[in-house]
Every structure is written in C-alpha cells, then in structure tokens.
Amino acid sequence: MAWIDKQSPAKGSRLARAITYAHNQKSYMSTYLEDGRCSLSNNAAENSIRSVTVGRRNWLFCDTTDGADASMILYSA
C-alpha cells in the first residue's frame, strides 16, 4: 500500500477510481494475504455451479410445467 499512498492521479481518472477502490478494500486484502488457507483461484466454486448456470439458460425454453419439473429433477440429482 506504500506505493498507492504516494500516487496522486487526476481526479475522476480510472487510476483514481482504482486507488480509491484499493483503499476501501485494504482490510479485506490484508486478511486475504495473512490467511494462508485462502485460494488464489475460485475455479472450484465456479465449476461446482456450472450445471446450474447452464441449466438456467436451458430452462428458459421449457414450454410446459411438466417440462420444467423434468429439468429440475434432472439438474438437482
């Protein structure tokens, strides 16, 4: 954060917004860096919900209640 504190970007610029965001998230970033159990990637979480997100797109085309129920049973198994 020492580098960020030395910056003085133009007001309203993208860099200014990024620096403001970094300052606002400082406590969360510090916690993340101090806890060795945190993963650098969220791929496992994204992969676990992939079938739901793909299914959501397919459910848009269920023409009947029976079809929607069948899709729900298939994706919840």
mmCIF file of the N, C-alpha and C atoms, coordinates in Angstrom:
data_MODEL
# 
_entry.id   MODEL 
# 
loop_
_atom_site.group_PDB 
_atom_site.id 
_atom_site.type_symbol 
_atom_site.label_atom_id 
_atom_site.label_alt_id 
_atom_site.label_comp_id 
_atom_site.label_asym_id 
_atom_site.label_entity_id 
_atom_site.label_seq_id 
_atom_site.pdbx_PDB_ins_code 
_atom_site.Cartn_x 
_atom_site.Cartn_y 
_atom_site.Cartn_z 
_atom_site.occupancy 
_atom_site.B_iso_or_equiv 
_atom_site.pdbx_formal_charge 
_atom_site.auth_seq_id 
_atom_site.auth_comp_id 
_atom_site.auth_asym_id 
_atom_site.auth_atom_id 
_atom_site.pdbx_PDB_model_num 
ATOM 1   N N  . MET A 1 1  ? 0.816   -1.194  0.000   1.00 0.00 ? 1  MET A N  1 
ATOM 2   C CA . MET A 1 1  ? 0.000   0.000   0.000   1.00 0.00 ? 1  MET A CA 1 
ATOM 3   C C  . MET A 1 1  ? 0.864   1.264   0.000   1.00 0.00 ? 1  MET A C  1 
ATOM 4   N N  . ALA A 1 2  ? 2.143   1.132   0.261   1.00 0.00 ? 2  ALA A N  1 
ATOM 5   C CA . ALA A 1 2  ? 3.001   2.312   0.287   1.00 0.00 ? 2  ALA A CA 1 
ATOM 6   C C  . ALA A 1 2  ? 3.043   2.984   -1.079  1.00 0.00 ? 2  ALA A C  1 
ATOM 7   N N  . TRP A 1 3  ? 3.094   2.195   -2.147  1.00 0.00 ? 3  TRP A N  1 
ATOM 8   C CA . TRP A 1 3  ? 3.124   2.761   -3.493  1.00 0.00 ? 3  TRP A CA 1 
ATOM 9   C C  . TRP A 1 3  ? 1.821   3.504   -3.787  1.00 0.00 ? 3  TRP A C  1 
ATOM 10  N N  . ILE A 1 4  ? 0.720   2.917   -3.386  1.00 0.00 ? 4  ILE A N  1 
ATOM 11  C CA . ILE A 1 4  ? -0.578  3.538   -3.631  1.00 0.00 ? 4  ILE A CA 1 
ATOM 12  C C  . ILE A 1 4  ? -0.695  4.862   -2.884  1.00 0.00 ? 4  ILE A C  1 
ATOM 13  N N  . ASP A 1 5  ? -0.180  4.923   -1.675  1.00 0.00 ? 5  ASP A N  1 
ATOM 14  C CA . ASP A 1 5  ? -0.275  6.149   -0.888  1.00 0.00 ? 5  ASP A CA 1 
ATOM 15  C C  . ASP A 1 5  ? 0.497   7.303   -1.522  1.00 0.00 ? 5  ASP A C  1 
ATOM 16  N N  . LYS A 1 6  ? 1.515   7.001   -2.312  1.00 0.00 ? 6  LYS A N  1 
ATOM 17  C CA . LYS A 1 6  ? 2.338   8.039   -2.944  1.00 0.00 ? 6  LYS A CA 1 
ATOM 18  C C  . LYS A 1 6  ? 1.739   8.577   -4.240  1.00 0.00 ? 6  LYS A C  1 
ATOM 19  N N  . GLN A 1 7  ? 0.718   7.931   -4.746  1.00 0.00 ? 7  GLN A N  1 
ATOM 20  C CA . GLN A 1 7  ? 0.135   8.317   -6.032  1.00 0.00 ? 7  GLN A CA 1 
ATOM 21  C C  . GLN A 1 7  ? -0.826  9.494   -5.875  1.00 0.00 ? 7  GLN A C  1 
ATOM 22  N N  . SER A 1 8  ? -0.854  10.342  -6.904  1.00 0.00 ? 8  SER A N  1 
ATOM 23  C CA . SER A 1 8  ? -1.825  11.450  -6.936  1.00 0.00 ? 8  SER A CA 1 
ATOM 24  C C  . SER A 1 8  ? -2.371  11.558  -8.358  1.00 0.00 ? 8  SER A C  1 
ATOM 25  N N  . PRO A 1 9  ? -3.250  10.632  -8.715  1.00 0.00 ? 9  PRO A N  1 
ATOM 26  C CA . PRO A 1 9  ? -3.807  10.629  -10.073 1.00 0.00 ? 9  PRO A CA 1 
ATOM 27  C C  . PRO A 1 9  ? -4.830  11.754  -10.278 1.00 0.00 ? 9  PRO A C  1 
ATOM 28  N N  . ALA A 1 10 ? -5.106  12.043  -11.535 1.00 0.00 ? 10 ALA A N  1 
ATOM 29  C CA . ALA A 1 10 ? -6.106  13.062  -11.867 1.00 0.00 ? 10 ALA A CA 1 
ATOM 30  C C  . ALA A 1 10 ? -7.464  12.635  -11.330 1.00 0.00 ? 10 ALA A C  1 
ATOM 31  N N  . LYS A 1 11 ? -8.184  13.588  -10.761 1.00 0.00 ? 11 LYS A N  1 
ATOM 32  C CA . LYS A 1 11 ? -9.483  13.301  -10.180 1.00 0.00 ? 11 LYS A CA 1 
ATOM 33  C C  . LYS A 1 11 ? -10.439 12.774  -11.252 1.00 0.00 ? 11 LYS A C  1 
ATOM 34  N N  . GLY A 1 12 ? -11.116 11.661  -10.944 1.00 0.00 ? 12 GLY A N  1 
ATOM 35  C CA . GLY A 1 12 ? -12.062 11.072  -11.878 1.00 0.00 ? 12 GLY A CA 1 
ATOM 36  C C  . GLY A 1 12 ? -11.451 10.114  -12.884 1.00 0.00 ? 12 GLY A C  1 
ATOM 37  N N  . SER A 1 13 ? -10.142 9.970   -12.864 1.00 0.00 ? 13 SER A N  1 
ATOM 38  C CA . SER A 1 13 ? -9.491  9.058   -13.812 1.00 0.00 ? 13 SER A CA 1 
ATOM 39  C C  . SER A 1 13 ? -9.691  7.609   -13.376 1.00 0.00 ? 13 SER A C  1 
ATOM 40  N N  . ARG A 1 14 ? -9.398  6.711   -14.279 1.00 0.00 ? 14 ARG A N  1 
ATOM 41  C CA . ARG A 1 14 ? -9.517  5.287   -13.937 1.00 0.00 ? 14 ARG A CA 1 
ATOM 42  C C  . ARG A 1 14 ? -8.542  4.904   -12.830 1.00 0.00 ? 14 ARG A C  1 
ATOM 43  N N  . LEU A 1 15 ? -7.344  5.478   -12.883 1.00 0.00 ? 15 LEU A N  1 
ATOM 44  C CA . LEU A 1 15 ? -6.357  5.190   -11.837 1.00 0.00 ? 15 LEU A CA 1 
ATOM 45  C C  . LEU A 1 15 ? -6.863  5.690   -10.487 1.00 0.00 ? 15 LEU A C  1 
ATOM 46  N N  . ALA A 1 16 ? -7.473  6.856   -10.460 1.00 0.00 ? 16 ALA A N  1 
ATOM 47  C CA . ALA A 1 16 ? -8.004  7.394   -9.202  1.00 0.00 ? 16 ALA A CA 1 
ATOM 48  C C  . ALA A 1 16 ? -9.092  6.477   -8.648  1.00 0.00 ? 16 ALA A C  1 
ATOM 49  N N  . ARG A 1 17 ? -9.962  5.976   -9.523  1.00 0.00 ? 17 ARG A N  1 
ATOM 50  C CA . ARG A 1 17 ? -11.003 5.051   -9.064  1.00 0.00 ? 17 ARG A CA 1 
ATOM 51  C C  . ARG A 1 17 ? -10.397 3.755   -8.547  1.00 0.00 ? 17 ARG A C  1 
ATOM 52  N N  . ALA A 1 18 ? -9.353  3.262   -9.235  1.00 0.00 ? 18 ALA A N  1 
ATOM 53  C CA . ALA A 1 18 ? -8.701  2.027   -8.787  1.00 0.00 ? 18 ALA A CA 1 
ATOM 54  C C  . ALA A 1 18 ? -8.030  2.220   -7.432  1.00 0.00 ? 18 ALA A C  1 
ATOM 55  N N  . ILE A 1 19 ? -7.398  3.348   -7.238  1.00 0.00 ? 19 ILE A N  1 
ATOM 56  C CA . ILE A 1 19 ? -6.727  3.621   -5.960  1.00 0.00 ? 19 ILE A CA 1 
ATOM 57  C C  . ILE A 1 19 ? -7.756  3.775   -4.843  1.00 0.00 ? 19 ILE A C  1 
ATOM 58  N N  . THR A 1 20 ? -8.847  4.458   -5.121  1.00 0.00 ? 20 THR A N  1 
ATOM 59  C CA . THR A 1 20 ? -9.915  4.588   -4.122  1.00 0.00 ? 20 THR A CA 1 
ATOM 60  C C  . THR A 1 20 ? -10.464 3.219   -3.750  1.00 0.00 ? 20 THR A C  1 
ATOM 61  N N  . TYR A 1 21 ? -10.676 2.375   -4.757  1.00 0.00 ? 21 TYR A N  1 
ATOM 62  C CA . TYR A 1 21 ? -11.157 1.016   -4.505  1.00 0.00 ? 21 TYR A CA 1 
ATOM 63  C C  . TYR A 1 21 ? -10.168 0.250   -3.624  1.00 0.00 ? 21 TYR A C  1 
ATOM 64  N N  . ALA A 1 22 ? -8.879  0.349   -3.952  1.00 0.00 ? 22 ALA A N  1 
ATOM 65  C CA . ALA A 1 22 ? -7.859  -0.360  -3.170  1.00 0.00 ? 22 ALA A CA 1 
ATOM 66  C C  . ALA A 1 22 ? -7.854  0.117   -1.722  1.00 0.00 ? 22 ALA A C  1 
ATOM 67  N N  . HIS A 1 23 ? -7.985  1.415   -1.515  1.00 0.00 ? 23 HIS A N  1 
ATOM 68  C CA . HIS A 1 23 ? -8.035  1.942   -0.142  1.00 0.00 ? 23 HIS A CA 1 
ATOM 69  C C  . HIS A 1 23 ? -9.267  1.419   0.593   1.00 0.00 ? 23 HIS A C  1 
ATOM 70  N N  . ASN A 1 24 ? -10.394 1.384   -0.089  1.00 0.00 ? 24 ASN A N  1 
ATOM 71  C CA . ASN A 1 24 ? -11.627 0.918   0.549   1.00 0.00 ? 24 ASN A CA 1 
ATOM 72  C C  . ASN A 1 24 ? -11.594 -0.576  0.864   1.00 0.00 ? 24 ASN A C  1 
ATOM 73  N N  . GLN A 1 25 ? -10.828 -1.343  0.113   1.00 0.00 ? 25 GLN A N  1 
ATOM 74  C CA . GLN A 1 25 ? -10.761 -2.791  0.294   1.00 0.00 ? 25 GLN A CA 1 
ATOM 75  C C  . GLN A 1 25 ? -9.528  -3.231  1.080   1.00 0.00 ? 25 GLN A C  1 
ATOM 76  N N  . LYS A 1 26 ? -8.770  -2.301  1.613   1.00 0.00 ? 26 LYS A N  1 
ATOM 77  C CA . LYS A 1 26 ? -7.498  -2.605  2.276   1.00 0.00 ? 26 LYS A CA 1 
ATOM 78  C C  . LYS A 1 26 ? -7.638  -3.660  3.374   1.00 0.00 ? 26 LYS A C  1 
ATOM 79  N N  . SER A 1 27 ? -8.624  -3.542  4.221   1.00 0.00 ? 27 SER A N  1 
ATOM 80  C CA . SER A 1 27 ? -8.751  -4.506  5.326   1.00 0.00 ? 27 SER A CA 1 
ATOM 81  C C  . SER A 1 27 ? -9.037  -5.907  4.794   1.00 0.00 ? 27 SER A C  1 
ATOM 82  N N  . TYR A 1 28 ? -9.851  -6.007  3.731   1.00 0.00 ? 28 TYR A N  1 
ATOM 83  C CA . TYR A 1 28 ? -10.160 -7.309  3.154   1.00 0.00 ? 28 TYR A CA 1 
ATOM 84  C C  . TYR A 1 28 ? -8.940  -7.911  2.467   1.00 0.00 ? 28 TYR A C  1 
ATOM 85  N N  . MET A 1 29 ? -8.195  -7.081  1.751   1.00 0.00 ? 29 MET A N  1 
ATOM 86  C CA . MET A 1 29 ? -6.990  -7.579  1.082   1.00 0.00 ? 29 MET A CA 1 
ATOM 87  C C  . MET A 1 29 ? -5.956  -8.038  2.096   1.00 0.00 ? 29 MET A C  1 
ATOM 88  N N  . SER A 1 30 ? -5.834  -7.312  3.196   1.00 0.00 ? 30 SER A N  1 
ATOM 89  C CA . SER A 1 30 ? -4.866  -7.691  4.231   1.00 0.00 ? 30 SER A CA 1 
ATOM 90  C C  . SER A 1 30 ? -5.237  -9.038  4.836   1.00 0.00 ? 30 SER A C  1 
ATOM 91  N N  . THR A 1 31 ? -6.507  -9.238  5.107   1.00 0.00 ? 31 THR A N  1 
ATOM 92  C CA . THR A 1 31 ? -6.960  -10.512 5.653   1.00 0.00 ? 31 THR A CA 1 
ATOM 93  C C  . THR A 1 31 ? -6.650  -11.638 4.684   1.00 0.00 ? 31 THR A C  1 
ATOM 94  N N  . TYR A 1 32 ? -6.918  -11.401 3.409   1.00 0.00 ? 32 TYR A N  1 
ATOM 95  C CA . TYR A 1 32 ? -6.648  -12.408 2.383   1.00 0.00 ? 32 TYR A CA 1 
ATOM 96  C C  . TYR A 1 32 ? -5.163  -12.770 2.350   1.00 0.00 ? 32 TYR A C  1 
ATOM 97  N N  . LEU A 1 33 ? -4.293  -11.785 2.417   1.00 0.00 ? 33 LEU A N  1 
ATOM 98  C CA . LEU A 1 33 ? -2.855  -12.039 2.340   1.00 0.00 ? 33 LEU A CA 1 
ATOM 99  C C  . LEU A 1 33 ? -2.309  -12.693 3.606   1.00 0.00 ? 33 LEU A C  1 
ATOM 100 N N  . GLU A 1 34 ? -2.931  -12.446 4.737   1.00 0.00 ? 34 GLU A N  1 
ATOM 101 C CA . GLU A 1 34 ? -2.451  -13.006 6.002   1.00 0.00 ? 34 GLU A CA 1 
ATOM 102 C C  . GLU A 1 34 ? -2.922  -14.430 6.250   1.00 0.00 ? 34 GLU A C  1 
ATOM 103 N N  . ASP A 1 35 ? -3.987  -14.849 5.595   1.00 0.00 ? 35 ASP A N  1 
ATOM 104 C CA . ASP A 1 35 ? -4.547  -16.182 5.811   1.00 0.00 ? 35 ASP A CA 1 
ATOM 105 C C  . ASP A 1 35 ? -4.078  -17.121 4.706   1.00 0.00 ? 35 ASP A C  1 
ATOM 106 N N  . GLY A 1 36 ? -3.219  -18.056 5.052   1.00 0.00 ? 36 GLY A N  1 
ATOM 107 C CA . GLY A 1 36 ? -2.651  -18.974 4.075   1.00 0.00 ? 36 GLY A CA 1 
ATOM 108 C C  . GLY A 1 36 ? -3.640  -19.990 3.524   1.00 0.00 ? 36 GLY A C  1 
ATOM 109 N N  . ARG A 1 37 ? -4.817  -20.111 4.115   1.00 0.00 ? 37 ARG A N  1 
ATOM 110 C CA . ARG A 1 37 ? -5.819  -21.049 3.627   1.00 0.00 ? 37 ARG A CA 1 
ATOM 111 C C  . ARG A 1 37 ? -6.575  -20.525 2.409   1.00 0.00 ? 37 ARG A C  1 
ATOM 112 N N  . CYS A 1 38 ? -6.466  -19.243 2.144   1.00 0.00 ? 38 CYS A N  1 
ATOM 113 C CA . CYS A 1 38 ? -7.197  -18.646 1.015   1.00 0.00 ? 38 CYS A CA 1 
ATOM 114 C C  . CYS A 1 38 ? -6.597  -19.111 -0.307  1.00 0.00 ? 38 CYS A C  1 
ATOM 115 N N  . SER A 1 39 ? -7.477  -19.433 -1.221  1.00 0.00 ? 39 SER A N  1 
ATOM 116 C CA . SER A 1 39 ? -7.041  -19.877 -2.540  1.00 0.00 ? 39 SER A CA 1 
ATOM 117 C C  . SER A 1 39 ? -6.897  -18.686 -3.471  1.00 0.00 ? 39 SER A C  1 
ATOM 118 N N  . LEU A 1 40 ? -5.947  -18.772 -4.400  1.00 0.00 ? 40 LEU A N  1 
ATOM 119 C CA . LEU A 1 40 ? -5.765  -17.711 -5.375  1.00 0.00 ? 40 LEU A CA 1 
ATOM 120 C C  . LEU A 1 40 ? -6.789  -17.783 -6.492  1.00 0.00 ? 40 LEU A C  1 
ATOM 121 N N  . SER A 1 41 ? -7.515  -18.868 -6.558  1.00 0.00 ? 41 SER A N  1 
ATOM 122 C CA . SER A 1 41 ? -8.464  -19.071 -7.643  1.00 0.00 ? 41 SER A CA 1 
ATOM 123 C C  . SER A 1 41 ? -9.815  -19.489 -7.087  1.00 0.00 ? 41 SER A C  1 
ATOM 124 N N  . ASN A 1 42 ? -10.873 -19.117 -7.793  1.00 0.00 ? 42 ASN A N  1 
ATOM 125 C CA . ASN A 1 42 ? -12.202 -19.552 -7.388  1.00 0.00 ? 42 ASN A CA 1 
ATOM 126 C C  . ASN A 1 42 ? -12.768 -20.544 -8.402  1.00 0.00 ? 42 ASN A C  1 
ATOM 127 N N  . ASN A 1 43 ? -11.895 -21.212 -9.152  1.00 0.00 ? 43 ASN A N  1 
ATOM 128 C CA . ASN A 1 43 ? -12.326 -22.167 -10.171 1.00 0.00 ? 43 ASN A CA 1 
ATOM 129 C C  . ASN A 1 43 ? -13.172 -23.297 -9.586  1.00 0.00 ? 43 ASN A C  1 
ATOM 130 N N  . ALA A 1 44 ? -12.822 -23.790 -8.421  1.00 0.00 ? 44 ALA A N  1 
ATOM 131 C CA . ALA A 1 44 ? -13.586 -24.891 -7.828  1.00 0.00 ? 44 ALA A CA 1 
ATOM 132 C C  . ALA A 1 44 ? -15.030 -24.462 -7.556  1.00 0.00 ? 44 ALA A C  1 
ATOM 133 N N  . ALA A 1 45 ? -15.212 -23.243 -7.049  1.00 0.00 ? 45 ALA A N  1 
ATOM 134 C CA . ALA A 1 45 ? -16.562 -22.746 -6.782  1.00 0.00 ? 45 ALA A CA 1 
ATOM 135 C C  . ALA A 1 45 ? -17.331 -22.554 -8.086  1.00 0.00 ? 45 ALA A C  1 
ATOM 136 N N  . GLU A 1 46 ? -16.671 -21.986 -9.087  1.00 0.00 ? 46 GLU A N  1 
ATOM 137 C CA . GLU A 1 46 ? -17.343 -21.770 -10.368 1.00 0.00 ? 46 GLU A CA 1 
ATOM 138 C C  . GLU A 1 46 ? -17.727 -23.087 -11.036 1.00 0.00 ? 46 GLU A C  1 
ATOM 139 N N  . ASN A 1 47 ? -16.849 -24.067 -10.972 1.00 0.00 ? 47 ASN A N  1 
ATOM 140 C CA . ASN A 1 47 ? -17.154 -25.363 -11.583 1.00 0.00 ? 47 ASN A CA 1 
ATOM 141 C C  . ASN A 1 47 ? -18.296 -26.074 -10.866 1.00 0.00 ? 47 ASN A C  1 
ATOM 142 N N  . SER A 1 48 ? -18.424 -25.861 -9.562  1.00 0.00 ? 48 SER A N  1 
ATOM 143 C CA . SER A 1 48 ? -19.483 -26.540 -8.819  1.00 0.00 ? 48 SER A CA 1 
ATOM 144 C C  . SER A 1 48 ? -20.875 -26.020 -9.184  1.00 0.00 ? 48 SER A C  1 
ATOM 145 N N  . ILE A 1 49 ? -20.980 -24.788 -9.664  1.00 0.00 ? 49 ILE A N  1 
ATOM 146 C CA . ILE A 1 49 ? -22.296 -24.241 -10.020 1.00 0.00 ? 49 ILE A CA 1 
ATOM 147 C C  . ILE A 1 49 ? -22.508 -24.168 -11.535 1.00 0.00 ? 49 ILE A C  1 
ATOM 148 N N  . ARG A 1 50 ? -21.581 -24.694 -12.308 1.00 0.00 ? 50 ARG A N  1 
ATOM 149 C CA . ARG A 1 50 ? -21.685 -24.613 -13.767 1.00 0.00 ? 50 ARG A CA 1 
ATOM 150 C C  . ARG A 1 50 ? -22.969 -25.257 -14.293 1.00 0.00 ? 50 ARG A C  1 
ATOM 151 N N  . SER A 1 51 ? -23.364 -26.407 -13.759 1.00 0.00 ? 51 SER A N  1 
ATOM 152 C CA . SER A 1 51 ? -24.565 -27.079 -14.258 1.00 0.00 ? 51 SER A CA 1 
ATOM 153 C C  . SER A 1 51 ? -25.812 -26.233 -14.004 1.00 0.00 ? 51 SER A C  1 
ATOM 154 N N  . VAL A 1 52 ? -25.827 -25.500 -12.908 1.00 0.00 ? 52 VAL A N  1 
ATOM 155 C CA . VAL A 1 52 ? -26.973 -24.641 -12.610 1.00 0.00 ? 52 VAL A CA 1 
ATOM 156 C C  . VAL A 1 52 ? -27.034 -23.482 -13.590 1.00 0.00 ? 52 VAL A C  1 
ATOM 157 N N  . THR A 1 53 ? -25.894 -22.871 -13.878 1.00 0.00 ? 53 THR A N  1 
ATOM 158 C CA . THR A 1 53 ? -25.903 -21.722 -14.784 1.00 0.00 ? 53 THR A CA 1 
ATOM 159 C C  . THR A 1 53 ? -26.221 -22.137 -16.214 1.00 0.00 ? 53 THR A C  1 
ATOM 160 N N  . VAL A 1 54 ? -25.718 -23.272 -16.641 1.00 0.00 ? 54 VAL A N  1 
ATOM 161 C CA . VAL A 1 54 ? -26.051 -23.771 -17.974 1.00 0.00 ? 54 VAL A CA 1 
ATOM 162 C C  . VAL A 1 54 ? -27.520 -24.162 -18.011 1.00 0.00 ? 54 VAL A C  1 
ATOM 163 N N  . GLY A 1 55 ? -28.001 -24.803 -16.964 1.00 0.00 ? 55 GLY A N  1 
ATOM 164 C CA . GLY A 1 55 ? -29.397 -25.201 -16.886 1.00 0.00 ? 55 GLY A CA 1 
ATOM 165 C C  . GLY A 1 55 ? -30.332 -24.009 -16.917 1.00 0.00 ? 55 GLY A C  1 
ATOM 166 N N  . ARG A 1 56 ? -29.941 -22.924 -16.261 1.00 0.00 ? 56 ARG A N  1 
ATOM 167 C CA . ARG A 1 56 ? -30.788 -21.735 -16.226 1.00 0.00 ? 56 ARG A CA 1 
ATOM 168 C C  . ARG A 1 56 ? -31.073 -21.242 -17.645 1.00 0.00 ? 56 ARG A C  1 
ATOM 169 N N  . ARG A 1 57 ? -30.062 -21.274 -18.484 1.00 0.00 ? 57 ARG A N  1 
ATOM 170 C CA . ARG A 1 57 ? -30.252 -20.867 -19.880 1.00 0.00 ? 57 ARG A CA 1 
ATOM 171 C C  . ARG A 1 57 ? -31.211 -21.829 -20.588 1.00 0.00 ? 57 ARG A C  1 
ATOM 172 N N  . ASN A 1 58 ? -31.090 -23.116 -20.306 1.00 0.00 ? 58 ASN A N  1 
ATOM 173 C CA . ASN A 1 58 ? -31.960 -24.097 -20.944 1.00 0.00 ? 58 ASN A CA 1 
ATOM 174 C C  . ASN A 1 58 ? -33.387 -24.036 -20.417 1.00 0.00 ? 58 ASN A C  1 
ATOM 175 N N  . TRP A 1 59 ? -33.563 -23.671 -19.159 1.00 0.00 ? 59 TRP A N  1 
ATOM 176 C CA . TRP A 1 59 ? -34.901 -23.624 -18.564 1.00 0.00 ? 59 TRP A CA 1 
ATOM 177 C C  . TRP A 1 59 ? -35.769 -22.542 -19.199 1.00 0.00 ? 59 TRP A C  1 
ATOM 178 N N  . LEU A 1 60 ? -35.146 -21.574 -19.826 1.00 0.00 ? 60 LEU A N  1 
ATOM 179 C CA . LEU A 1 60 ? -35.920 -20.523 -20.480 1.00 0.00 ? 60 LEU A CA 1 
ATOM 180 C C  . LEU A 1 60 ? -36.829 -21.088 -21.561 1.00 0.00 ? 60 LEU A C  1 
ATOM 181 N N  . PHE A 1 61 ? -36.480 -22.252 -22.077 1.00 0.00 ? 61 PHE A N  1 
ATOM 182 C CA . PHE A 1 61 ? -37.207 -22.821 -23.201 1.00 0.00 ? 61 PHE A CA 1 
ATOM 183 C C  . PHE A 1 61 ? -38.143 -23.959 -22.787 1.00 0.00 ? 61 PHE A C  1 
ATOM 184 N N  . CYS A 1 62 ? -38.398 -24.110 -21.501 1.00 0.00 ? 62 CYS A N  1 
ATOM 185 C CA . CYS A 1 62 ? -39.364 -25.103 -21.036 1.00 0.00 ? 62 CYS A CA 1 
ATOM 186 C C  . CYS A 1 62 ? -40.757 -24.561 -21.338 1.00 0.00 ? 62 CYS A C  1 
ATOM 187 N N  . ASP A 1 63 ? -41.476 -25.238 -22.234 1.00 0.00 ? 63 ASP A N  1 
ATOM 188 C CA . ASP A 1 63 ? -42.785 -24.744 -22.656 1.00 0.00 ? 63 ASP A CA 1 
ATOM 189 C C  . ASP A 1 63 ? -43.907 -25.097 -21.688 1.00 0.00 ? 63 ASP A C  1 
ATOM 190 N N  . THR A 1 64 ? -43.713 -26.155 -20.910 1.00 0.00 ? 64 THR A N  1 
ATOM 191 C CA . THR A 1 64 ? -44.787 -26.600 -20.022 1.00 0.00 ? 64 THR A CA 1 
ATOM 192 C C  . THR A 1 64 ? -44.263 -26.757 -18.603 1.00 0.00 ? 64 THR A C  1 
ATOM 193 N N  . THR A 1 65 ? -45.177 -26.831 -17.684 1.00 0.00 ? 65 THR A N  1 
ATOM 194 C CA . THR A 1 65 ? -44.804 -27.066 -16.287 1.00 0.00 ? 65 THR A CA 1 
ATOM 195 C C  . THR A 1 65 ? -44.162 -28.441 -16.135 1.00 0.00 ? 65 THR A C  1 
ATOM 196 N N  . ASP A 1 66 ? -44.680 -29.442 -16.860 1.00 0.00 ? 66 ASP A N  1 
ATOM 197 C CA . ASP A 1 66 ? -44.098 -30.784 -16.785 1.00 0.00 ? 66 ASP A CA 1 
ATOM 198 C C  . ASP A 1 66 ? -42.658 -30.780 -17.279 1.00 0.00 ? 66 ASP A C  1 
ATOM 199 N N  . GLY A 1 67 ? -42.384 -30.036 -18.345 1.00 0.00 ? 67 GLY A N  1 
ATOM 200 C CA . GLY A 1 67 ? -41.018 -29.939 -18.859 1.00 0.00 ? 67 GLY A CA 1 
ATOM 201 C C  . GLY A 1 67 ? -40.090 -29.262 -17.869 1.00 0.00 ? 67 GLY A C  1 
ATOM 202 N N  . ALA A 1 68 ? -40.571 -28.224 -17.214 1.00 0.00 ? 68 ALA A N  1 
ATOM 203 C CA . ALA A 1 68 ? -39.775 -27.535 -16.197 1.00 0.00 ? 68 ALA A CA 1 
ATOM 204 C C  . ALA A 1 68 ? -39.498 -28.452 -15.013 1.00 0.00 ? 68 ALA A C  1 
ATOM 205 N N  . ASP A 1 69 ? -40.514 -29.220 -14.601 1.00 0.00 ? 69 ASP A N  1 
ATOM 206 C CA . ASP A 1 69 ? -40.324 -30.167 -13.497 1.00 0.00 ? 69 ASP A CA 1 
ATOM 207 C C  . ASP A 1 69 ? -39.302 -31.240 -13.851 1.00 0.00 ? 69 ASP A C  1 
ATOM 208 N N  . ALA A 1 70 ? -39.359 -31.736 -15.091 1.00 0.00 ? 70 ALA A N  1 
ATOM 209 C CA . ALA A 1 70 ? -38.400 -32.756 -15.530 1.00 0.00 ? 70 ALA A CA 1 
ATOM 210 C C  . ALA A 1 70 ? -36.990 -32.195 -15.525 1.00 0.00 ? 70 ALA A C  1 
ATOM 211 N N  . SER A 1 71 ? -36.814 -30.957 -15.997 1.00 0.00 ? 71 SER A N  1 
ATOM 212 C CA . SER A 1 71 ? -35.492 -30.327 -15.988 1.00 0.00 ? 71 SER A CA 1 
ATOM 213 C C  . SER A 1 71 ? -34.999 -30.146 -14.569 1.00 0.00 ? 71 SER A C  1 
ATOM 214 N N  . MET A 1 72 ? -35.889 -29.728 -13.674 1.00 0.00 ? 72 MET A N  1 
ATOM 215 C CA . MET A 1 72 ? -35.499 -29.523 -12.274 1.00 0.00 ? 72 MET A CA 1 
ATOM 216 C C  . MET A 1 72 ? -35.005 -30.832 -11.652 1.00 0.00 ? 72 MET A C  1 
ATOM 217 N N  . ILE A 1 73 ? -35.722 -31.920 -11.922 1.00 0.00 ? 73 ILE A N  1 
ATOM 218 C CA . ILE A 1 73 ? -35.330 -33.218 -11.366 1.00 0.00 ? 73 ILE A CA 1 
ATOM 219 C C  . ILE A 1 73 ? -33.987 -33.644 -11.928 1.00 0.00 ? 73 ILE A C  1 
ATOM 220 N N  . LEU A 1 74 ? -33.772 -33.432 -13.209 1.00 0.00 ? 74 LEU A N  1 
ATOM 221 C CA . LEU A 1 74 ? -32.531 -33.822 -13.858 1.00 0.00 ? 74 LEU A CA 1 
ATOM 222 C C  . LEU A 1 74 ? -31.337 -33.062 -13.280 1.00 0.00 ? 74 LEU A C  1 
ATOM 223 N N  . TYR A 1 75 ? -31.467 -31.752 -13.139 1.00 0.00 ? 75 TYR A N  1 
ATOM 224 C CA . TYR A 1 75 ? -30.347 -30.929 -12.686 1.00 0.00 ? 75 TYR A CA 1 
ATOM 225 C C  . TYR A 1 75 ? -30.122 -30.990 -11.181 1.00 0.00 ? 75 TYR A C  1 
ATOM 226 N N  . SER A 1 76 ? -31.113 -31.409 -10.402 1.00 0.00 ? 76 SER A N  1 
ATOM 227 C CA . SER A 1 76 ? -30.936 -31.454 -8.954  1.00 0.00 ? 76 SER A CA 1 
ATOM 228 C C  . SER A 1 76 ? -30.424 -32.807 -8.471  1.00 0.00 ? 76 SER A C  1 
ATOM 229 N N  . ALA A 1 77 ? -30.313 -33.766 -9.364  1.00 0.00 ? 77 ALA A N  1 
ATOM 230 C CA . ALA A 1 77 ? -29.858 -35.101 -8.967  1.00 0.00 ? 77 ALA A CA 1 
ATOM 231 C C  . ALA A 1 77 ? -28.366 -35.142 -8.731  1.00 0.00 ? 77 ALA A C  1 
# 
